Amino acid sequence: LPAITLSLPVDGRDQHMGGFQSVRDVTVQIDCWATSYAQKKTLKEAVIAAIAPAHTGNGIRFQPATNIDVAPLNERVETQMIFRDAIRAVLHFSNT
């Protein structure tokens, strides 16, 4: 630690009469793990700064993330405190 993990709890595949929509919405969960509160806070702020603005890379256009929520999930493991924030957000993207 520190570490960041990414999971996709919801991967929507919206369709219309012509097939799949070109813009996709995906809910992601990004967990920030650390052995100190300061490390966790630094990771959390870096993740939010990375997903909040629009971005284009590798032929994919990302719109700004929406519905950004943070839940603290700190836990004690034996004699050590593990600091964890779970960041959930909806990412909107399409091929350029």
Secondary structure, 3 states (H helix, E strand, C coil): CCEEEEEEEEECCCEECCEECCCEEEEEEEEEEECCHHHHHHHHHHHHHHHCCCEEECCEEECCCEEEEEEECCEEECCEEEEEEEEEEEEEEEEC
